[in-house]
Amino acid sequence: MAVVFIGLGTNLGDRGANIERAKKMLARIPGLAVVRESSLEETRPVDVTDQPDFLNQVVMVETDMAPLELLRHLRMIESAMGRVRTVPKGPRVIDLDMLLYGSESLDTVELRLPHPEITRRPFVLRHLLEISPGLREPVTGTPYREVYDAAVKEHQ
């Protein structure tokens, strides 16, 4: 079983209900178990700033699925919840990002692991550390606590 961290984000509609619905749909995927959840956090948009604030959370799951198979399930949940990809990084009813998949490093057109934006999002690092305090960056082995401290300094 692989330990996978998935970021959930939403800034349209009933954001709390969107997060809960997405987690329920995740829990119904055969071969996947939600193990831990971070707290919820409201954040301002980062790249496309002219949109509503986001509600974010990270969940830790265990699965026997391969990364690309899991990605297909995440995209199906987004689609079932009404996500339409019109504006890159624009408003969305739900966004499910595979952040980490065990210690895997992957770089394909469909999926990059670890997620390339982790270090640009201090709230993601905070959530990862909340549910797995000893977590390390899979490629370099650097403790994510150090990565978080550096990201906080950079974004001050």
N, C-alpha and C positions, 0 to 999 in steps of 0.2 A: 504494500500500500504506500502510495506517495502522499506526503503532506503538501498541500497546496494552499496558497493564500490568494483570496479573490477580493478585489476592491469593488464595492457597490457605491454608485453615486446616482443622484437624481436631482433635477431642479425644475420639474414640471408637475403640476397637479398636486395631489396629496402625497408629499414626499415621504412621510413616515409610512403610509400605507404601501407606497411603491417598494420601499426597502423590505417591508415585511412580506409582501407578496413574492418578491424575488427570492427571499430566503426560503419560503415555503416551497417554491418551485425547485430550488436547488436541492432541498431535502428529499424531494420525490424522484430524483434522478437515480436509477438503479446503479449500484456500485459506487455511490458517493455518500459520505456521512459528514454533516456539519458538526465540528468538534468544539470550536470556540468562536466567540464574536467579540469584536471591540465595542467600545461605546460609539454612539452616534455623534457626529460633529458637523456643524454647519460651517461651510467655507465659502469664500468668495471665488468667483470664476478666475481662472489663471490666464489662459491664452486668449480666449474670446471673452472680453470683460463685459460686454453689453448684453447681459443675460441675467436671469435670477440666480440667487445664491444656491449652492448645492447642499444636500444632506448626504454625508458619506459615512461608510462603515467598512471594516475589513472582516472577513470571516476566514477561519482556518477550516479546511476540509481534508478528509482522507478519501482517496479514491484509487481504484485499480485501473482507471482509464489512462490512456496515453494522452499527452498534452493536446494534440490536435483534435482528438475525439472529445475531450472535455471542452475545448474551445467551441466546437460545433454545438454542444449542449448550451453553453452560455449564450451564443448567438440566437439559438432557438428561443430561449427565455426572453431575451431582449425583443425579439420579433413578436412573440406572443403577447408581450406587455405593450406593444404599440410603438416601439422605437423605430423611427425612420431616420436613416442617415442622410441628411440633406446638407447640413453645414458641418464640416469637420470641427470637432470640439465645441459644437454649438449646443443649444438647449436639448435636453433629452429626458424622457420619462424614466429611463433606467440605463445605466452603463455598468457592465460587468467586465472587469479587467482581471485577467490572470496575472498576478504580480510575481509570484514565485511558484515553481513546481519542483519541490524537493531541492536538490542541488544542481538541477539541470540548467544548462546554458543552451539557448536555441536562438537562431537568427534566420527566420524564413520570412517570406512575404506576408504570410498569415499571422505569424506569432513571433515575438521576441521575448526571450526570458533570460535573466530577470527583466521585468517590465522596464523599459528605458526611462520612464518618467519618475520612478520611485524617488530618486535623489532630488528631484525638483519639487517634490510635494512633501514638505515636513509633516503634514497631517497624516499622510500614508505611513511614513516612518514611525510616527507616534503610535498609530493604530497597530502596526506590526509588532512594535516593542511591548505594547500593552498586553497582547495575547501570547507573545513569545519573547520574553525579555532577553534571552541569550542568543537570539537569531543572528546569523552571520550572512554576509553577502556571499552568494554561492561561488562566484568566480574568483574573488580575491581572498575570501575567508575573513575579511574585515568585519568586526562586530558592527551590526547595524546601529548600536548605541553611538559609536564614533561617527558613522555616516550621518546620523541624526544631528549630533552636536555640530558638525561642520555645516550641515544644511541650515540649521537655525542661525548660525553666525552669518552665513551668506545672505539669508533673507531678512536680516534685521535692518 
